Amino acid sequence: MVNGRDEPRVLLIATHAPHAMDEHGLFAYGPYVREANIWVQHFDRVLVAAPPEKGPRSAIHQYYRHAHWQWVPLVAFNMVSFSGFLKLPWAVIVNGFRLLRCMRTAHHIHMRCPGNIGLLALFLQTLFPRKRKTIKYAGNWVDATSVLSYRLQRALVANSFLMRNSTALVYAPESYRTPLLMPTFTASYSEREQMVALRTLGSHIRFVFAGTLTANKRPLEAVQLIMHCLPRFHALGKTATIDLCGEGPQRQVLMNFLHAHDMQSIVNLRGNVTADELQEVYKNSHFAVLLSVSEGWPKAVAEAMFWGCVPIASAVSVVPWMLGEGRGVAVKPDNEAAAADKLMSVVGNEGEYAAMAGRAMRWSRGFTLESFSREIDKVLTARKDD
């Protein structure tokens, strides 16, 4: 048994991330499961309370690695449509009953926020003040948000009276640390991964966008940035291409844009790729572009840095800290001209580009799966369970 205890230790994960199962096990979105697998290794049994995945398993999904798991299906719901409001009472009753039953069984309650399931779990966990709890707030903690649900969750997460016997892990610099709040990060790679040779810019510059094709991630703006810079690349005797790795509702918008501006030879819509495939794309790219409106800990930025790929990212959340001291290019998401000028200042200086890529790679390798596991160990052993 874990920690030398005779009684099986049970972890409950309450999350809005869609899950599904097949003959091989339980699976969900890969980066989320990669982190969850570090948590579950500390427990004998795992309860995963989550809504069902609508589509089939794809390259972006991964399996849980645990011998004793149980998926507790929840009802997916939202509060942004009329049909969602009609479904809300039923969803709250069903989900509330199932979460309460799981919370009674669990020794440790782990809640994923922001999200509707996480919000409900935050209220219900107040009925179990003596149980050990962790809250992972994976959204933007540093910058204020106007979304009411997110503001409410932030207020609940930061309330030490309601969150008794809890630790809240948030994406924020060390200055945000309190007895309740613990700055954290997300890791994708092992410290055993060897450093790669830095690329030279040469005559052809390769860009990559990694993420869902949604309005928040702004893949179209990433493409527009490259298009805006093409004449300046040509003036330097250089060409450029960008790989877009991911799927989402903006695919058709992107396809229409590429056709209208004859950019099919410059932009490669790769769709969903496996983690290994994305790693190879990073290794062969010079720059990663992520002009998101909002972020928590942008995995695409940290992953790109890990392989010496210089990020060009929106100055939101912890991005200015991540890219500080010349580790990348932080830009305002709504100022394409300024972003283009910053990009070109790096493209035109081979020495600065190489130095920036080296600084980025060395910094990112301080945030590995092993270091993240050590952080979780600290959280789970910080207080004695009741």
C-alpha positions in Angstrom: 0.0 0.0 0.0 1.0 3.6 -0.5 3.0 5.3 2.3 3.1 2.0 4.2 -0.6 2.2 5.1 -2.8 -0.9 5.3 -5.9 1.0 4.2 -6.2 1.6 0.5 -5.7 5.2 -0.3 -8.3 6.7 -2.7 -7.9 9.7 -4.8 -10.8 11.5 -6.4 -10.2 13.7 -9.4 -13.1 16.0 -10.3 -12.7 17.6 -13.7 -14.6 19.0 -16.7 -12.1 17.4 -19.1 -14.0 14.8 -21.3 -13.1 11.2 -20.7 -13.8 7.9 -22.4 -12.7 4.3 -22.1 -12.1 1.3 -24.4 -10.5 -2.1 -24.1 -7.2 -0.5 -23.3 -8.4 1.7 -20.4 -9.5 5.2 -19.6 -8.2 8.1 -21.7 -8.5 11.8 -22.1 -6.6 14.8 -23.5 -2.9 13.9 -23.5 -1.3 16.8 -21.6 -4.0 16.6 -18.9 -3.5 12.8 -18.5 0.3 13.2 -18.5 0.0 15.4 -15.4 -2.8 13.2 -13.8 -0.6 10.1 -14.1 1.9 11.8 -11.7 -0.8 12.4 -9.1 -2.4 8.9 -9.3 0.9 7.1 -8.6 0.7 8.2 -5.0 -2.6 6.3 -4.4 -4.0 2.8 -4.4 -7.3 3.6 -6.1 -8.4 6.4 -8.4 -11.9 7.8 -8.9 -12.2 10.0 -12.0 -15.4 12.1 -12.0 -15.7 13.6 -15.5 -18.1 14.0 -18.4 -17.9 11.7 -21.5 -15.8 12.4 -24.6 -18.0 12.9 -27.6 -15.6 11.9 -30.4 -13.4 8.9 -31.0 -9.9 8.5 -29.6 -7.3 10.5 -31.6 -3.6 11.3 -31.6 -4.1 13.9 -28.8 -5.4 11.4 -26.3 -3.5 9.3 -23.7 -4.3 6.6 -21.3 -4.2 6.7 -17.5 -1.5 4.5 -16.0 -3.0 3.0 -12.9 -4.1 -0.6 -12.1 -7.2 0.4 -10.1 -9.3 3.2 -11.5 -13.0 3.9 -11.8 -14.6 6.4 -14.2 -17.6 8.1 -12.7 -19.4 9.7 -15.7 -20.8 13.2 -15.0 -23.4 15.2 -17.1 -21.7 17.8 -19.2 -23.3 21.2 -18.9 -22.8 24.9 -19.6 -24.4 28.2 -18.8 -23.8 30.0 -22.0 -26.9 28.9 -24.0 -30.6 28.6 -23.4 -30.5 24.8 -23.7 -27.7 24.8 -21.2 -29.7 26.7 -18.7 -32.6 24.2 -19.1 -30.3 21.3 -18.5 -28.6 23.0 -15.5 -30.9 21.8 -12.6 -30.8 18.2 -13.7 -27.0 18.3 -14.3 -26.3 19.8 -10.9 -28.5 17.3 -9.1 -27.0 14.2 -10.9 -23.4 15.5 -10.7 -23.8 16.7 -7.1 -25.1 13.3 -6.0 -22.2 11.4 -7.8 -19.5 13.8 -6.5 -20.8 13.6 -2.9 -20.7 9.8 -3.1 -17.1 9.9 -4.4 -16.0 12.5 -1.8 -17.2 10.3 1.0 -15.1 7.5 -0.3 -12.0 9.5 -1.2 -9.0 10.2 1.1 -7.8 13.0 -1.1 -10.0 15.3 -3.2 -8.3 16.8 -6.3 -10.4 19.4 -8.1 -9.6 20.9 -11.6 -10.6 24.5 -12.2 -11.8 26.7 -13.8 -14.8 24.8 -15.2 -18.4 24.0 -14.3 -17.5 20.6 -12.7 -14.7 22.3 -10.6 -17.1 25.0 -9.5 -19.6 22.5 -8.2 -16.9 20.5 -6.5 -15.6 23.6 -4.8 -19.0 24.1 -3.1 -19.4 20.4 -2.2 -16.0 20.0 -0.7 -16.9 22.4 2.1 -19.0 19.5 3.5 -15.7 17.7 4.1 -13.5 20.2 6.0 -11.2 17.5 7.5 -10.4 15.8 4.2 -7.2 16.7 2.4 -7.8 18.6 -0.8 -5.9 20.1 -3.7 -7.2 22.5 -6.3 -5.4 22.9 -9.6 -6.5 26.3 -11.1 -5.2 25.8 -14.7 -6.5 29.2 -16.0 -5.0 32.6 -15.9 -4.4 33.5 -12.2 -2.2 36.6 -12.7 -4.5 38.7 -15.0 -8.1 39.6 -13.9 -10.9 37.9 -15.9 -14.3 39.3 -16.7 -16.0 35.9 -16.8 -18.3 35.7 -13.8 -17.9 31.9 -13.3 -14.1 32.3 -13.3 -14.2 35.3 -10.9 -16.3 33.2 -8.6 -14.0 30.2 -8.7 -10.9 32.4 -8.1 -12.6 33.9 -5.1 -13.5 30.5 -3.7 -10.1 29.0 -4.4 -8.4 31.9 -2.5 -10.8 31.7 0.5 -8.8 30.0 3.3 -12.0 29.5 5.4 -13.9 27.7 2.7 -10.9 25.8 1.4 -9.8 24.3 4.7 -7.1 21.6 4.7 -6.5 22.6 1.0 -3.6 23.6 -1.2 -4.4 25.6 -4.4 -1.9 25.2 -7.2 -1.9 28.3 -9.5 0.1 29.5 -12.4 1.8 32.5 -10.9 5.2 33.8 -9.9 6.6 33.0 -6.5 5.4 36.4 -5.2 1.8 35.1 -5.2 2.6 32.3 -2.7 0.4 32.3 0.5 -0.4 29.5 3.1 -3.1 28.5 0.7 -1.8 29.3 -2.8 1.2 27.5 -4.2 2.7 28.7 -7.5 3.1 25.7 -9.9 3.8 24.8 -13.5 3.1 22.0 -16.0 5.8 19.7 -17.4 5.8 17.7 -20.6 9.3 16.2 -20.8 11.8 14.3 -18.7 15.1 15.6 -17.4 16.6 12.5 -19.2 15.9 14.1 -22.6 19.2 15.2 -24.2 19.6 18.8 -25.2 19.5 19.4 -29.0 21.8 21.4 -31.2 20.6 24.9 -31.8 19.4 25.7 -35.2 20.8 28.5 -37.4 18.3 30.7 -39.2 19.7 30.2 -42.7 17.6 31.0 -45.7 14.4 29.2 -44.7 12.7 30.0 -41.4 10.3 27.5 -39.9 7.5 28.5 -37.5 5.1 26.3 -35.5 1.7 26.8 -33.9 0.6 24.1 -31.4 -2.8 24.2 -29.9 -6.5 23.9 -30.5 -7.8 26.0 -33.5 -10.0 28.3 -31.5 -10.6 32.0 -31.2 -8.8 32.1 -27.9 -5.6 30.5 -29.3 -5.8 32.8 -32.4 -4.2 30.5 -35.0 -5.4 32.9 -37.8 -3.5 35.7 -36.2 -0.4 33.6 -36.1 -0.7 33.0 -39.8 -1.4 36.7 -40.4 1.8 37.6 -38.6 3.8 35.4 -40.9 2.1 36.8 -43.9 2.8 40.4 -42.7 6.5 39.6 -42.4 6.9 37.8 -45.8 8.0 40.9 -47.7 10.6 41.6 -45.1 11.8 38.0 -45.1 12.2 38.2 -48.8 14.2 41.4 -48.5 16.6 39.5 -46.4 16.8 36.7 -48.9 14.7 34.3 -46.7 11.6 32.3 -47.0 9.2 31.0 -44.3 6.7 28.3 -43.6 4.5 27.6 -40.6 3.1 24.2 -39.3 -0.2 24.4 -37.5 -0.6 21.4 -35.2 -4.1 21.0 -33.8 -7.7 20.8 -34.6 -10.7 23.0 -33.8 -13.6 25.1 -35.1 -11.4 27.6 -36.8 -10.0 25.1 -39.4 -12.5 26.1 -42.1 -11.8 29.8 -41.3 -8.1 29.1 -41.8 -8.6 27.1 -45.0 -10.7 30.0 -46.5 -8.0 32.5 -45.5 -5.2 30.4 -47.1 -7.2 30.0 -50.3 -8.0 33.7 -50.5 -4.4 34.8 -50.0 -2.8 31.9 -51.9 -0.8 30.7 -48.8 -1.3 27.0 -49.2 2.5 26.5 -49.8 3.4 28.5 -46.7 1.0 27.1 -44.2 0.7 23.4 -43.4 -2.5 22.4 -41.5 -1.2 19.2 -39.9 -4.2 18.5 -37.7 -3.9 16.6 -34.4 -0.4 15.0 -34.0 1.0 12.7 -31.4 3.3 14.0 -28.7 6.3 12.4 -30.4 5.4 14.0 -33.8 5.0 17.4 -32.2 8.4 17.0 -30.5 10.0 16.5 -33.9 8.2 19.6 -35.2 9.6 21.7 -32.4 13.1 20.3 -33.0 13.0 21.4 -36.6 11.4 24.8 -36.0 13.0 28.1 -35.3 10.1 30.0 -33.8 6.8 29.0 -32.0 3.9 31.4 -32.3 1.1 31.6 -29.7 -0.9 34.8 -29.7 -3.5 33.7 -27.3 -6.0 36.0 -25.7 -5.6 34.2 -22.4 -3.4 31.5 -21.0 -2.6 29.7 -17.7 0.7 28.0 -18.1 1.1 27.8 -21.9 2.4 24.3 -22.5 3.1 25.1 -26.2 5.5 27.9 -25.1 7.4 25.8 -22.5 7.6 22.8 -24.8 9.0 24.9 -27.7 11.6 26.4 -25.4 12.6 22.9 -24.2 13.8 22.1 -27.8 15.5 25.4 -28.4 12.5 26.9 -30.4 12.1 30.6 -29.6 8.6 31.6 -28.6 6.7 34.6 -29.9 3.8 34.7 -27.4 1.1 37.1 -26.0 2.2 38.9 -22.9 -0.6 37.4 -20.7 -0.6 35.4 -17.5 3.0 34.2 -16.7 4.3 34.6 -20.2 6.3 37.8 -19.5 8.0 35.9 -16.6 8.7 32.8 -18.8 10.2 34.9 -21.6 12.0 37.3 -19.4 15.8 37.9 -19.6 15.8 37.4 -23.3 14.3 33.9 -23.5 11.7 34.8 -26.1 9.5 37.5 -27.6 6.5 38.7 -25.6 4.0 40.8 -27.6 0.6 42.4 -27.2 -1.9 40.1 -28.9 -3.7 42.9 -30.6 -0.7 44.7 -32.1 0.4 42.9 -35.2 2.8 45.6 -36.4 4.7 45.7 -33.1 4.8 41.9 -33.0 6.2 41.9 -36.6 8.9 44.5 -35.7 10.0 42.4 -32.6 10.1 39.3 -34.7 12.2 40.9 -37.4 14.6 42.3 -34.9 15.5 38.8 -33.9 15.4 37.3 -37.5 17.9 40.0 -38.5 20.4 39.2 -35.8 21.7 35.6 -36.0 23.8 35.9 -32.8 20.8 37.2 -30.7 18.6 34.5 -32.1 21.1 31.8 -31.1 21.6 33.3 -27.6 17.8 33.6 -27.1 17.2 29.9 -28.1 20.0 28.8 -25.7 18.6 30.7 -22.8 15.1 29.4 -23.6 16.2 25.8 -23.7 18.2 26.0 -20.5 15.4 27.7 -18.5 12.7 25.3 -19.7 14.7 22.3 -18.6 14.3 23.3 -15.0 10.6 22.4 -15.4 10.6 18.6 -16.0 8.3 15.8 -15.2 10.7 14.8 -12.4 10.7 18.3 -10.8 6.9 18.4 -11.1 6.6 15.1 -9.4 8.8 16.4 -6.6 6.5 19.4 -6.2 3.5 17.1 -5.9 5.3 15.0 -3.3 5.7 18.2 -1.3 2.0 19.0 -1.6 0.9 15.6 -0.5 3.3 15.4 2.5 2.9 19.0 3.6 0.1 18.3 6.1 -0.8 15.1 7.8 -4.1 13.6 6.5 -6.9 13.2 9.0 
